[in-house]
Amino acid sequence: MKKFKLKNHFKGLKKGTHFYLIAESEFIGIKEYVLRTKDLSYRISINEAELKRNFIFMSKE
């Protein structure tokens, strides 16, 4: 499972919040990612551009 960290405030979430990548999908060249907070209380669905712009890859378990 991949871990990400939020590098900017985004959709009401604070900078530094840790996320797990739950699912990734691609449909006609458009990638979409589903992330959950570390405590699993919040779920967010974003595209590849938002992932690159707002998240930092931390590690892979």
Backbone bond lengths (Angstrom), bond angles and torsions (degrees), N, CA, C in turn:
res aa  C-N    CA-C-N  psi(-1)  N-CA   C-N-CA  omega(-1)  CA-C   N-CA-C  phi
1 M - - - 1.447 - - 1.533 108.27 -
2 K 1.320 116.36 135.42 1.458 120.97 -178.60 1.523 110.73 -91.09
3 K 1.334 115.48 142.83 1.465 121.84 178.56 1.528 109.07 -111.14
4 F 1.327 115.44 139.05 1.455 122.22 177.18 1.521 109.55 -128.84
5 K 1.328 114.90 157.92 1.457 121.70 177.37 1.521 107.76 -127.58
6 L 1.316 116.54 136.10 1.451 122.63 -179.81 1.522 109.73 -75.25
7 K 1.351 117.56 123.66 1.460 120.00 -177.40 1.525 113.38 -99.30
8 N 1.321 118.49 -8.63 1.467 123.70 176.32 1.527 108.31 -138.19
9 H 1.326 116.98 159.13 1.462 119.07 170.48 1.521 106.73 -63.90
10 F 1.322 117.63 135.06 1.460 121.37 -173.58 1.521 110.31 -150.01
11 K 1.310 116.55 120.84 1.469 123.33 177.23 1.522 112.97 49.65
12 G 1.322 117.00 43.95 1.458 121.92 177.62 1.514 114.92 81.60
13 L 1.316 117.52 4.32 1.468 121.76 179.05 1.516 109.76 -99.94
14 K 1.315 116.61 144.08 1.461 121.75 -176.62 1.518 112.47 -80.31
15 K 1.315 115.20 147.01 1.461 122.30 174.35 1.523 108.84 -56.91
16 G 1.347 116.99 137.64 1.456 121.23 178.87 1.513 114.66 95.05
17 T 1.336 118.05 -5.96 1.457 121.37 178.68 1.527 109.43 -65.53
18 H 1.323 116.79 135.86 1.463 122.09 -179.11 1.525 110.35 -93.88
19 F 1.335 115.49 140.99 1.463 122.50 -178.44 1.515 111.09 -131.73
20 Y 1.329 115.44 153.62 1.455 123.29 169.42 1.520 107.77 -107.56
21 L 1.324 117.65 138.64 1.455 121.80 173.72 1.520 107.34 -81.52
22 I 1.320 116.98 115.07 1.454 122.80 -176.39 1.522 111.32 -91.14
23 A 1.351 116.69 -43.58 1.465 120.30 -177.46 1.519 109.87 -151.35
24 E 1.320 114.57 149.78 1.456 120.24 172.81 1.520 107.67 -137.65
25 S 1.327 115.84 139.02 1.457 119.85 -178.65 1.522 109.49 -140.59
26 E 1.323 115.19 158.72 1.462 120.84 179.10 1.518 108.35 -136.16
27 F 1.322 115.30 130.66 1.457 121.48 178.24 1.522 108.07 -135.74
28 I 1.293 117.19 114.56 1.463 124.59 -178.76 1.529 110.98 51.77
29 G 1.309 116.98 47.74 1.454 122.17 175.52 1.511 115.93 80.45
30 I 1.321 118.51 -0.62 1.468 121.89 179.29 1.528 108.02 -103.30
31 K 1.316 115.81 117.45 1.465 120.46 -179.73 1.519 110.02 -92.68
32 E 1.306 115.78 139.89 1.458 122.30 178.09 1.528 108.51 -130.98
33 Y 1.329 115.83 141.69 1.461 121.95 -176.43 1.520 109.54 -126.06
34 V 1.323 115.40 143.15 1.460 121.60 174.72 1.521 106.41 -115.51
35 L 1.335 115.14 123.17 1.461 122.12 -179.27 1.522 109.30 -119.34
36 R 1.336 116.12 147.42 1.468 121.71 174.16 1.508 108.14 -126.05
37 T 1.337 115.46 145.32 1.453 119.63 177.22 1.519 109.40 -64.34
38 K 1.307 115.81 161.49 1.459 121.76 -176.33 1.534 112.11 -58.01
39 D 1.340 116.28 -35.29 1.473 119.69 178.80 1.535 112.27 -88.03
40 L 1.334 117.19 5.69 1.466 125.57 176.93 1.531 114.09 62.97
41 S 1.315 118.00 20.47 1.461 120.84 -177.92 1.526 113.71 -88.94
42 Y 1.328 118.17 -17.29 1.459 120.94 -175.71 1.522 109.56 -135.62
43 R 1.344 116.92 136.38 1.453 122.97 179.23 1.516 109.19 -119.76
44 I 1.340 116.55 139.53 1.448 121.38 -179.37 1.530 109.01 -137.42
45 S 1.321 116.16 138.46 1.452 122.49 177.99 1.526 107.70 -114.65
46 I 1.341 117.36 122.87 1.460 121.62 -175.18 1.525 110.80 -136.15
47 N 1.334 115.85 164.44 1.459 120.06 176.47 1.531 110.22 -95.09
48 E 1.313 116.26 177.32 1.463 121.52 -174.94 1.534 112.37 -63.83
49 A 1.325 117.69 -39.07 1.470 120.93 -179.93 1.529 111.12 -63.71
50 E 1.331 117.21 -42.05 1.465 120.88 178.46 1.525 110.76 -66.41
51 L 1.323 117.43 -36.97 1.466 121.00 178.29 1.527 110.08 -62.81
52 K 1.314 117.15 -47.79 1.465 121.26 -178.21 1.525 112.23 -66.59
53 R 1.324 117.02 -36.63 1.458 121.99 -175.68 1.529 113.14 -78.17
54 N 1.330 117.71 -32.36 1.460 120.69 -169.91 1.524 116.33 -116.59
55 F 1.330 118.67 -5.94 1.461 120.92 -174.42 1.528 110.98 -128.52
56 I 1.330 115.44 150.48 1.455 123.61 176.19 1.527 106.87 -116.14
57 F 1.336 116.97 130.97 1.457 121.69 175.87 1.517 108.38 -71.53
58 M 1.336 117.54 128.41 1.457 121.35 -178.12 1.534 111.73 -100.95
59 S 1.320 117.91 -57.17 1.453 120.72 -177.59 1.530 110.64 -165.19
60 K 1.315 114.38 172.58 1.451 121.72 176.18 1.521 107.96 -124.97
61 E 1.316 116.76 124.98 1.478 121.25 -179.32 1.499 110.97 -88.90
